[in-house]
Every structure is written in C-alpha cells, then in structure tokens.
Amino acid sequence: MEGEKRKLIKFSNYSLCITLPKWIIKKLKWEKGEEVNLFVDEKKAEILICKGKKATPPVPSTAKSKPAASSDNSSMRW
C-alpha cells in the first residue's frame, strides 16, 4: 500500500476537503465526475474511499456479530 501526506483544506463554512494526487487517480483508473463511496471507521480513525455503485464497507475477520435488534421501537428517539 502506498501513502502520501495531505492537508485538510477549508472548502466552505461547513466542510473540509483533501485533494487526491493525479498519479493515484491514474493508477486507480478513476475519472473526473465518477461516484465514490466513503466509509469511516471511527475506532481506527480511518477513512476508506471505494469506487463502485454498490460497495460495502470491509468487515474485519475478527468482528463479532451483533445480536438482532428488537422489533419493539417504542423507546427509539427520532
């Protein structure tokens, strides 16, 4: 895996952005205007960017499955 240090840039009052180096875009065969999916792993403080319409976040092999949620949603806050 290759890496490169980048800075967060203020894009507007409500968002920040990073730029992707052109050599990475060419290597991945991505093009301007293509849709990408963004996944955030807060525990690892990592962001994963994937190209594709139906990309799913990677599941760690050591992940334990969560118990099924109760069908009673009376205590759920909206």
Phi and psi in radians as a Rosetta constraint file:
Dihedral C 1 N 2 CA 2 C 2 CIRCULARHARMONIC -1.721 0.35
Dihedral N 2 CA 2 C 2 N 3 CIRCULARHARMONIC 2.647 0.35
Dihedral C 2 N 3 CA 3 C 3 CIRCULARHARMONIC -2.402 0.35
Dihedral N 3 CA 3 C 3 N 4 CIRCULARHARMONIC 2.835 0.35
Dihedral C 3 N 4 CA 4 C 4 CIRCULARHARMONIC -2.682 0.35
Dihedral N 4 CA 4 C 4 N 5 CIRCULARHARMONIC 2.399 0.35
Dihedral C 4 N 5 CA 5 C 5 CIRCULARHARMONIC -1.375 0.35
Dihedral N 5 CA 5 C 5 N 6 CIRCULARHARMONIC 2.304 0.35
Dihedral C 5 N 6 CA 6 C 6 CIRCULARHARMONIC -2.310 0.35
Dihedral N 6 CA 6 C 6 N 7 CIRCULARHARMONIC 2.764 0.35
Dihedral C 6 N 7 CA 7 C 7 CIRCULARHARMONIC -1.881 0.35
Dihedral N 7 CA 7 C 7 N 8 CIRCULARHARMONIC 2.594 0.35
Dihedral C 7 N 8 CA 8 C 8 CIRCULARHARMONIC -1.348 0.35
Dihedral N 8 CA 8 C 8 N 9 CIRCULARHARMONIC 2.369 0.35
Dihedral C 8 N 9 CA 9 C 9 CIRCULARHARMONIC -2.056 0.35
Dihedral N 9 CA 9 C 9 N 10 CIRCULARHARMONIC 2.383 0.35
Dihedral C 9 N 10 CA 10 C 10 CIRCULARHARMONIC -1.232 0.35
Dihedral N 10 CA 10 C 10 N 11 CIRCULARHARMONIC 2.139 0.35
Dihedral C 10 N 11 CA 11 C 11 CIRCULARHARMONIC -1.723 0.35
Dihedral N 11 CA 11 C 11 N 12 CIRCULARHARMONIC -0.683 0.35
Dihedral C 11 N 12 CA 12 C 12 CIRCULARHARMONIC -2.749 0.35
Dihedral N 12 CA 12 C 12 N 13 CIRCULARHARMONIC -3.026 0.35
Dihedral C 12 N 13 CA 13 C 13 CIRCULARHARMONIC -1.188 0.35
Dihedral N 13 CA 13 C 13 N 14 CIRCULARHARMONIC -0.284 0.35
Dihedral C 13 N 14 CA 14 C 14 CIRCULARHARMONIC -2.064 0.35
Dihedral N 14 CA 14 C 14 N 15 CIRCULARHARMONIC 0.008 0.35
Dihedral C 14 N 15 CA 15 C 15 CIRCULARHARMONIC -2.652 0.35
Dihedral N 15 CA 15 C 15 N 16 CIRCULARHARMONIC 2.764 0.35
Dihedral C 15 N 16 CA 16 C 16 CIRCULARHARMONIC -2.099 0.35
Dihedral N 16 CA 16 C 16 N 17 CIRCULARHARMONIC 2.838 0.35
Dihedral C 16 N 17 CA 17 C 17 CIRCULARHARMONIC -2.520 0.35
Dihedral N 17 CA 17 C 17 N 18 CIRCULARHARMONIC 2.866 0.35
Dihedral C 17 N 18 CA 18 C 18 CIRCULARHARMONIC -2.222 0.35
Dihedral N 18 CA 18 C 18 N 19 CIRCULARHARMONIC 2.666 0.35
Dihedral C 18 N 19 CA 19 C 19 CIRCULARHARMONIC -1.735 0.35
Dihedral N 19 CA 19 C 19 N 20 CIRCULARHARMONIC 2.607 0.35
Dihedral C 19 N 20 CA 20 C 20 CIRCULARHARMONIC -1.803 0.35
Dihedral N 20 CA 20 C 20 N 21 CIRCULARHARMONIC 2.271 0.35
Dihedral C 20 N 21 CA 21 C 21 CIRCULARHARMONIC -1.059 0.35
Dihedral N 21 CA 21 C 21 N 22 CIRCULARHARMONIC 2.524 0.35
Dihedral C 21 N 22 CA 22 C 22 CIRCULARHARMONIC -1.033 0.35
Dihedral N 22 CA 22 C 22 N 23 CIRCULARHARMONIC -0.637 0.35
Dihedral C 22 N 23 CA 23 C 23 CIRCULARHARMONIC -1.120 0.35
Dihedral N 23 CA 23 C 23 N 24 CIRCULARHARMONIC -0.549 0.35
Dihedral C 23 N 24 CA 24 C 24 CIRCULARHARMONIC -1.250 0.35
Dihedral N 24 CA 24 C 24 N 25 CIRCULARHARMONIC -0.766 0.35
Dihedral C 24 N 25 CA 25 C 25 CIRCULARHARMONIC -1.046 0.35
Dihedral N 25 CA 25 C 25 N 26 CIRCULARHARMONIC -0.751 0.35
Dihedral C 25 N 26 CA 26 C 26 CIRCULARHARMONIC -1.144 0.35
Dihedral N 26 CA 26 C 26 N 27 CIRCULARHARMONIC -0.744 0.35
Dihedral C 26 N 27 CA 27 C 27 CIRCULARHARMONIC -1.096 0.35
Dihedral N 27 CA 27 C 27 N 28 CIRCULARHARMONIC -0.655 0.35
Dihedral C 27 N 28 CA 28 C 28 CIRCULARHARMONIC -1.474 0.35
Dihedral N 28 CA 28 C 28 N 29 CIRCULARHARMONIC -0.102 0.35
Dihedral C 28 N 29 CA 29 C 29 CIRCULARHARMONIC 1.043 0.35
Dihedral N 29 CA 29 C 29 N 30 CIRCULARHARMONIC 0.695 0.35
Dihedral C 29 N 30 CA 30 C 30 CIRCULARHARMONIC -1.605 0.35
Dihedral N 30 CA 30 C 30 N 31 CIRCULARHARMONIC 2.755 0.35
Dihedral C 30 N 31 CA 31 C 31 CIRCULARHARMONIC -2.321 0.35
Dihedral N 31 CA 31 C 31 N 32 CIRCULARHARMONIC 2.732 0.35
Dihedral C 31 N 32 CA 32 C 32 CIRCULARHARMONIC -0.959 0.35
Dihedral N 32 CA 32 C 32 N 33 CIRCULARHARMONIC 2.352 0.35
Dihedral C 32 N 33 CA 33 C 33 CIRCULARHARMONIC 1.563 0.35
Dihedral N 33 CA 33 C 33 N 34 CIRCULARHARMONIC -0.129 0.35
Dihedral C 33 N 34 CA 34 C 34 CIRCULARHARMONIC -1.245 0.35
Dihedral N 34 CA 34 C 34 N 35 CIRCULARHARMONIC 2.591 0.35
Dihedral C 34 N 35 CA 35 C 35 CIRCULARHARMONIC -1.499 0.35
Dihedral N 35 CA 35 C 35 N 36 CIRCULARHARMONIC 2.392 0.35
Dihedral C 35 N 36 CA 36 C 36 CIRCULARHARMONIC -2.219 0.35
Dihedral N 36 CA 36 C 36 N 37 CIRCULARHARMONIC 2.763 0.35
Dihedral C 36 N 37 CA 37 C 37 CIRCULARHARMONIC -1.877 0.35
Dihedral N 37 CA 37 C 37 N 38 CIRCULARHARMONIC 2.473 0.35
Dihedral C 37 N 38 CA 38 C 38 CIRCULARHARMONIC -2.051 0.35
Dihedral N 38 CA 38 C 38 N 39 CIRCULARHARMONIC 2.219 0.35
Dihedral C 38 N 39 CA 39 C 39 CIRCULARHARMONIC -2.137 0.35
Dihedral N 39 CA 39 C 39 N 40 CIRCULARHARMONIC 2.393 0.35
Dihedral C 39 N 40 CA 40 C 40 CIRCULARHARMONIC -2.042 0.35
Dihedral N 40 CA 40 C 40 N 41 CIRCULARHARMONIC 2.235 0.35
Dihedral C 40 N 41 CA 41 C 41 CIRCULARHARMONIC -1.907 0.35
Dihedral N 41 CA 41 C 41 N 42 CIRCULARHARMONIC 1.702 0.35
Dihedral C 41 N 42 CA 42 C 42 CIRCULARHARMONIC -1.150 0.35
Dihedral N 42 CA 42 C 42 N 43 CIRCULARHARMONIC -0.587 0.35
Dihedral C 42 N 43 CA 43 C 43 CIRCULARHARMONIC -1.119 0.35
Dihedral N 43 CA 43 C 43 N 44 CIRCULARHARMONIC -0.708 0.35
Dihedral C 43 N 44 CA 44 C 44 CIRCULARHARMONIC -1.615 0.35
Dihedral N 44 CA 44 C 44 N 45 CIRCULARHARMONIC -0.113 0.35
Dihedral C 44 N 45 CA 45 C 45 CIRCULARHARMONIC 0.979 0.35
Dihedral N 45 CA 45 C 45 N 46 CIRCULARHARMONIC 0.837 0.35
Dihedral C 45 N 46 CA 46 C 46 CIRCULARHARMONIC -2.183 0.35
Dihedral N 46 CA 46 C 46 N 47 CIRCULARHARMONIC 2.629 0.35
Dihedral C 46 N 47 CA 47 C 47 CIRCULARHARMONIC -2.108 0.35
Dihedral N 47 CA 47 C 47 N 48 CIRCULARHARMONIC 2.347 0.35
Dihedral C 47 N 48 CA 48 C 48 CIRCULARHARMONIC -2.067 0.35
Dihedral N 48 CA 48 C 48 N 49 CIRCULARHARMONIC 2.231 0.35
Dihedral C 48 N 49 CA 49 C 49 CIRCULARHARMONIC -1.976 0.35
Dihedral N 49 CA 49 C 49 N 50 CIRCULARHARMONIC 2.146 0.35
Dihedral C 49 N 50 CA 50 C 50 CIRCULARHARMONIC -2.183 0.35
Dihedral N 50 CA 50 C 50 N 51 CIRCULARHARMONIC 2.488 0.35
Dihedral C 50 N 51 CA 51 C 51 CIRCULARHARMONIC -1.622 0.35
Dihedral N 51 CA 51 C 51 N 52 CIRCULARHARMONIC 2.428 0.35
Dihedral C 51 N 52 CA 52 C 52 CIRCULARHARMONIC 2.431 0.35
Dihedral N 52 CA 52 C 52 N 53 CIRCULARHARMONIC 2.645 0.35
Dihedral C 52 N 53 CA 53 C 53 CIRCULARHARMONIC -1.334 0.35
Dihedral N 53 CA 53 C 53 N 54 CIRCULARHARMONIC -0.621 0.35
Dihedral C 53 N 54 CA 54 C 54 CIRCULARHARMONIC -2.123 0.35
Dihedral N 54 CA 54 C 54 N 55 CIRCULARHARMONIC 0.738 0.35
Dihedral C 54 N 55 CA 55 C 55 CIRCULARHARMONIC -1.222 0.35
Dihedral N 55 CA 55 C 55 N 56 CIRCULARHARMONIC 2.494 0.35
Dihedral C 55 N 56 CA 56 C 56 CIRCULARHARMONIC -2.078 0.35
Dihedral N 56 CA 56 C 56 N 57 CIRCULARHARMONIC 2.617 0.35
Dihedral C 56 N 57 CA 57 C 57 CIRCULARHARMONIC -1.124 0.35
Dihedral N 57 CA 57 C 57 N 58 CIRCULARHARMONIC 2.538 0.35
Dihedral C 57 N 58 CA 58 C 58 CIRCULARHARMONIC -1.159 0.35
Dihedral N 58 CA 58 C 58 N 59 CIRCULARHARMONIC 2.473 0.35
Dihedral C 58 N 59 CA 59 C 59 CIRCULARHARMONIC -1.874 0.35
Dihedral N 59 CA 59 C 59 N 60 CIRCULARHARMONIC 2.108 0.35
Dihedral C 59 N 60 CA 60 C 60 CIRCULARHARMONIC -1.083 0.35
Dihedral N 60 CA 60 C 60 N 61 CIRCULARHARMONIC 2.500 0.35
Dihedral C 60 N 61 CA 61 C 61 CIRCULARHARMONIC -1.178 0.35
Dihedral N 61 CA 61 C 61 N 62 CIRCULARHARMONIC -0.363 0.35
Dihedral C 61 N 62 CA 62 C 62 CIRCULARHARMONIC -1.657 0.35
Dihedral N 62 CA 62 C 62 N 63 CIRCULARHARMONIC 0.072 0.35
Dihedral C 62 N 63 CA 63 C 63 CIRCULARHARMONIC -1.195 0.35
Dihedral N 63 CA 63 C 63 N 64 CIRCULARHARMONIC 2.390 0.35
Dihedral C 63 N 64 CA 64 C 64 CIRCULARHARMONIC -1.633 0.35
Dihedral N 64 CA 64 C 64 N 65 CIRCULARHARMONIC 2.448 0.35
Dihedral C 64 N 65 CA 65 C 65 CIRCULARHARMONIC -1.289 0.35
Dihedral N 65 CA 65 C 65 N 66 CIRCULARHARMONIC 2.537 0.35
Dihedral C 65 N 66 CA 66 C 66 CIRCULARHARMONIC -1.489 0.35
Dihedral N 66 CA 66 C 66 N 67 CIRCULARHARMONIC 2.590 0.35
Dihedral C 66 N 67 CA 67 C 67 CIRCULARHARMONIC -1.144 0.35
Dihedral N 67 CA 67 C 67 N 68 CIRCULARHARMONIC 2.639 0.35
Dihedral C 67 N 68 CA 68 C 68 CIRCULARHARMONIC -1.060 0.35
Dihedral N 68 CA 68 C 68 N 69 CIRCULARHARMONIC 2.463 0.35
Dihedral C 68 N 69 CA 69 C 69 CIRCULARHARMONIC -1.272 0.35
Dihedral N 69 CA 69 C 69 N 70 CIRCULARHARMONIC 2.568 0.35
Dihedral C 69 N 70 CA 70 C 70 CIRCULARHARMONIC -1.214 0.35
Dihedral N 70 CA 70 C 70 N 71 CIRCULARHARMONIC 2.561 0.35
Dihedral C 70 N 71 CA 71 C 71 CIRCULARHARMONIC -1.377 0.35
Dihedral N 71 CA 71 C 71 N 72 CIRCULARHARMONIC -0.169 0.35
Dihedral C 71 N 72 CA 72 C 72 CIRCULARHARMONIC -1.445 0.35
Dihedral N 72 CA 72 C 72 N 73 CIRCULARHARMONIC 1.877 0.35
Dihedral C 72 N 73 CA 73 C 73 CIRCULARHARMONIC -1.795 0.35
Dihedral N 73 CA 73 C 73 N 74 CIRCULARHARMONIC 0.327 0.35
Dihedral C 73 N 74 CA 74 C 74 CIRCULARHARMONIC -1.127 0.35
Dihedral N 74 CA 74 C 74 N 75 CIRCULARHARMONIC -0.457 0.35
Dihedral C 74 N 75 CA 75 C 75 CIRCULARHARMONIC -1.651 0.35
Dihedral N 75 CA 75 C 75 N 76 CIRCULARHARMONIC 0.013 0.35
Dihedral C 75 N 76 CA 76 C 76 CIRCULARHARMONIC -1.284 0.35
Dihedral N 76 CA 76 C 76 N 77 CIRCULARHARMONIC 2.348 0.35
Dihedral C 76 N 77 CA 77 C 77 CIRCULARHARMONIC -1.745 0.35
Dihedral N 77 CA 77 C 77 N 78 CIRCULARHARMONIC 2.415 0.35
